[in-house]
Amino acid sequence: MAAAIQVRDVSKRFRLYHDRFTSLKERVLHMGKVPFEEFWALRDVSLDVEEGQTVGLLGRNGSGKSTLLKCIGAILQPTSGQILVRGSLAAMLELGAGFHPELSGRDNIFLNASLLGLSRKEIERRFDEIVAFAELEAFIDNQVKYYSSGMYTRLGFAVAVNVEPDVLLIDEVLAVGDEAFQRKCIDRVKQFQREGRTIVFVTHAPDYVRQICDWAVVLNGGRVMASAPPGEAIRLFREELARTGEAVPPELEGAEAAPATRPGWRQVAIDHVEVEHPGTGSRPYLLSGEPMTVRASFHAERRVEDAVFSITITDARGELVYKADTAILGRGPTPLEGAGRVVFSFTEVPLLDGAFDVSLGVSSQDGGTLYEWQETCARFEVMNPARTTGSVLLPVSVDVSCDAPGARTASA
């Protein structure tokens, strides 16, 4: 399969100016030269994105994700290296970029869509669909300066997704809007995937990467640190941060509001994780509805006063099945020192057939410091002995009756 995007040894340099000369005298004395510092946002980045593939770019703030996306979209020109994009391209880098606050929503649809490459005839054909997607039928003729941030966001996304490109670039736009609108955005992205479009997606949230992406590339300091399947890329990123002694950004844990991190990574080390169920030792799977226990041993290098343990379970597609922590479960923060263990006991596992991955973490009570994270540290399989299908085992009874004379009643 041919590559839709080829990035070869791309580097991007910016000039950081620390002083600005405001008078003619200063400019004459310095001969018009303003001192600056070179900053390399990207360094020798190379990657291929195959046609029809969805690739996530992960990394903390300042890692070069958005710069790379803008270089691919030809918004920025790389200082060195080459980028080749096959097919038409649309970039959703800043929703509402190109909107004029004095114009109505109707006028801004025509303005913004034309900037994205649609002809007036195409815009007229898609106008009703754009307005319906944005849910702004009652406000479309109002000036957008009176729109709320949510209305502004919905209109921007609605215009952008009605372009039908071969390659789509998305930068953090799925994290805005309310939950219902986010689901609508995800559904539209999945529609693009079914149509075979190529997507490059920037985010801080690993849940989106697992849910949407086929592959993930991790950037750190402007360089490619990892290129792997989503779960593996997330794990490699966290391990690299642990090796260098940096704290994992809390936004990488899917937090809605990311507080400032504090030093603390690996103050608590999780040593061993195991999953137990009634069939442990005799069969490799547990039956739907059976109990399960997840045990982990740990060691705190020095005393930690406010530890909270978290558990995350994802399915084979990387989608979230369950997530909780000891604070949510009523256990509260726990002081840790030396060796110890944590046990999560599930009275029953109401899942049907499948393989599921377990990840464990230890953080501070306020979520600002991540002491430890073990990605996919254990796995368990569930086998459903019944003929029911689906994802979840639901307790159900059935009763069928008929009012006809002599009819029998059946129940189960």
Residue pairs with C-beta under 8 A, 6 or more apart in sequence:
1 50
1 51
1 52
2 50
2 51
2 86
3 48
3 49
3 50
3 51
3 84
3 86
4 49
4 50
4 51
4 52
4 53
4 85
4 86
4 87
4 166
4 167
4 198
5 47
5 48
5 49
5 72
5 83
5 84
5 85
5 86
5 167
5 198
5 200
6 48
6 82
6 83
6 84
7 45
7 46
7 47
7 48
7 68
7 71
7 72
7 81
7 82
7 83
8 46
8 81
8 82
8 83
8 84
9 44
9 45
9 46
9 80
9 81
9 82
10 42
10 44
10 45
10 46
10 68
10 71
10 78
10 80
10 81
10 82
10 83
11 40
11 42
11 43
11 44
11 45
11 78
11 79
11 80
11 81
11 222
12 40
12 41
12 42
12 64
12 67
12 68
12 71
12 76
12 78
12 79
12 222
13 38
13 39
13 40
13 41
13 79
14 38
14 39
14 40
14 41
15 36
15 37
15 38
15 39
16 36
16 37
16 38
16 39
17 34
17 35
17 36
18 35
18 36
18 37
19 34
19 35
20 34
21 27
21 30
21 34
40 222
41 64
41 67
41 222
42 64
42 67
42 68
42 71
42 78
42 222
42 223
43 221
43 222
43 223
44 81
44 223
45 64
45 68
45 81
45 219
45 222
45 223
45 224
46 81
46 224
47 55
47 217
47 224
47 227
49 55
49 198
49 200
50 198
51 86
51 196
51 198
52 193
52 196
52 197
52 198
53 198
53 199
53 214
53 215
54 189
54 193
54 198
54 199
54 200
54 201
54 212
54 213
54 214
54 215
55 199
55 200
55 201
55 213
55 214
55 215
55 216
55 217
56 201
56 202
56 203
56 208
56 209
56 212
56 213
56 215
56 216
56 217
56 230
56 233
57 65
57 68
57 69
57 200
57 201
57 202
57 203
57 216
57 217
57 218
57 219
58 65
58 203
58 204
58 206
58 209
58 216
58 217
58 218
58 219
58 233
58 234
58 237
58 252
59 65
59 218
59 219
59 220
59 225
59 237
60 204
60 220
60 249
60 251
60 252
61 249
63 219
63 220
63 221
63 222
64 219
64 221
64 222
64 223
65 171
65 202
65 219
66 93
66 171
66 172
66 202
67 76
67 222
68 219
69 91
69 93
69 169
69 171
69 200
69 202
70 76
70 91
70 93
71 77
71 78
71 83
72 83
72 85
72 169
72 200
73 89
73 91
73 93
73 169
74 83
74 85
74 89
75 91
75 93
85 167
86 166
86 167
87 165
87 166
87 167
87 198
88 117
88 165
88 166
88 167
89 165
89 166
89 167
89 168
89 169
90 116
90 117
90 160
90 163
90 165
90 167
90 168
90 169
91 168
91 169
91 171
92 157
92 160
92 161
92 168
92 169
92 170
92 171
92 173
93 169
93 171
94 171
95 152
95 153
95 156
95 157
95 160
95 173
95 176
96 112
96 144
96 152
96 153
96 155
96 156
97 112
97 156
98 108
98 111
98 112
98 115
99 108
99 111
99 112
99 144
99 152
99 155
99 156
100 107
100 108
100 111
100 144
101 143
101 144
101 145
102 143
102 145
103 111
103 143
103 144
104 140
104 141
104 142
104 143
104 144
105 131
105 134
105 136
105 139
105 140
105 141
105 142
105 144
105 147
105 155
106 127
106 140
106 141
108 144
108 155
109 123
109 127
109 130
109 131
109 140
109 155
109 159
110 120
110 123
112 156
112 159
113 122
113 123
113 126
113 130
113 159
113 162
113 163
114 120
114 123
116 159
116 160
116 163
117 163
118 126
118 162
118 163
126 162
129 162
130 155
130 158
130 159
130 162
131 137
131 140
131 158
133 154
133 157
133 158
133 161
133 162
133 184
133 188
134 151
134 154
134 155
134 157
134 158
135 154
136 151
136 154
136 155
139 147
139 151
144 152
144 155
147 155
150 177
150 178
150 181
153 173
153 176
153 177
153 181
154 177
154 181
156 173
157 173
157 177
157 181
157 185
160 173
161 185
161 188
161 192
165 197
166 197
166 198
167 197
167 198
167 199
167 200
168 192
168 197
168 198
168 199
168 200
169 199
169 200
170 189
170 199
170 200
170 201
170 202
171 202
172 202
172 203
172 204
173 185
174 182
174 185
174 186
174 189
174 201
174 203
174 208
175 182
175 203
175 204
175 205
175 208
176 182
177 185
186 211
186 212
189 199
189 201
189 212
190 212
192 199
193 199
193 212
199 212
201 208
201 209
201 212
201 213
203 209
204 249
204 251
204 252
204 258
205 251
205 252
205 254
206 230
206 234
206 252
206 253
206 254
207 254
207 320
209 216
209 230
209 233
209 234
209 318
210 230
210 231
210 234
210 314
210 317
210 318
210 319
210 320
211 317
211 318
211 319
211 320
213 230
214 229
214 230
215 227
215 228
215 229
215 230
215 233
216 226
216 227
216 228
216 229
216 230
216 233
216 234
217 224
217 226
217 227
217 233
218 224
218 225
218 226
218 227
218 233
218 234
218 236
218 237
218 240
219 225
220 237
220 240
225 236
225 237
225 240
226 232
226 233
226 236
226 237
226 240
227 233
228 236
230 318
231 314
231 318
231 357
231 375
231 376
234 252
234 375
235 375
235 376
237 252
238 248
238 252
238 373
238 375
241 247
241 248
241 265
242 248
242 265
242 266
245 263
245 265
245 266
246 265
247 261
247 262
247 263
247 264
247 265
247 369
247 370
248 261
248 265
248 370
248 373
249 258
249 261
250 258
250 259
250 261
250 363
250 367
250 368
250 370
251 258
253 361
253 363
253 367
253 370
253 373
255 367
259 366
259 367
259 368
260 368
261 368
261 369
261 370
262 364
262 368
262 369
263 369
264 364
264 369
264 370
264 371
265 370
265 371
265 372
266 301
266 371
266 372
267 300
267 301
267 302
267 304
267 371
267 372
268 298
268 299
268 300
268 301
268 304
268 307
268 336
268 362
268 371
268 372
269 298
269 299
269 300
269 301
269 372
270 296
270 297
270 298
270 360
270 362
270 372
270 374
270 377
271 296
271 297
271 298
271 299
272 296
272 297
273 294
273 295
273 296
273 358
273 360
273 374
273 377
273 378
274 294
274 295
274 296
274 378
275 292
275 293
275 294
275 295
275 358
275 378
275 379
275 380
276 292
276 293
276 295
277 286
277 290
277 291
277 292
277 293
277 349
277 380
278 286
278 287
278 290
278 291
279 285
279 286
279 287
279 290
284 381
285 380
285 381
285 382
285 383
286 292
286 349
286 380
286 381
286 382
286 383
287 382
287 383
287 384
287 385
288 349
288 350
288 351
288 352
288 382
288 383
288 384
288 385
288 386
288 393
289 348
289 349
289 350
289 393
290 348
290 349
291 345
291 346
291 347
291 348
291 349
292 345
292 346
292 349
292 380
293 343
293 344
293 345
293 346
294 311
294 343
294 344
294 346
294 358
294 360
294 378
295 341
295 342
295 343
296 341
296 342
296 343
296 360
296 377
297 339
297 340
297 341
298 336
298 339
298 340
298 341
298 342
298 362
298 372
299 338
299 339
299 340
300 307
300 336
300 337
300 338
300 340
302 337
303 335
303 336
303 337
304 335
304 336
304 337
304 364
304 371
305 333
305 335
306 333
306 335
306 364
306 365
306 366
307 333
307 334
307 335
307 336
307 362
307 363
307 364
307 371
308 325
308 326
308 327
308 333
308 334
308 362
308 363
308 364
308 365
308 367
309 325
309 326
309 334
309 342
309 360
309 361
309 362
310 323
310 324
310 325
310 326
310 360
310 361
310 362
310 363
311 322
311 323
311 324
311 325
311 344
311 358
311 359
311 360
312 320
312 322
312 323
312 358
312 359
312 360
312 361
313 320
313 321
313 322
313 323
313 356
313 357
313 358
313 359
314 320
314 321
314 356
314 357
314 359
315 321
315 354
315 355
315 356
315 357
315 391
316 354
316 355
316 356
321 351
321 356
325 363
326 332
326 333
326 334
326 342
327 333
327 365
333 364
333 365
336 362
342 360
349 382
350 392
350 393
350 394
351 382
351 391
351 392
351 393
352 382
352 384
352 388
352 389
352 390
352 391
352 392
352 393
353 382
353 383
353 384
354 381
354 382
354 391
355 379
355 380
355 381
355 382
356 379
356 380
356 381
356 382
357 376
357 378
357 379
358 376
358 377
358 378
358 379
358 380
359 373
359 374
359 375
359 376
359 377
360 372
360 373
360 374
360 377
361 370
361 372
361 373
361 374
362 370
362 371
362 372
362 373
363 369
363 370
363 371
364 370
364 371
384 393
397 411
397 412
398 411
398 412
399 409
399 410
399 411
399 412
400 409
400 410
400 411
401 407
401 409
401 410
402 408
402 409
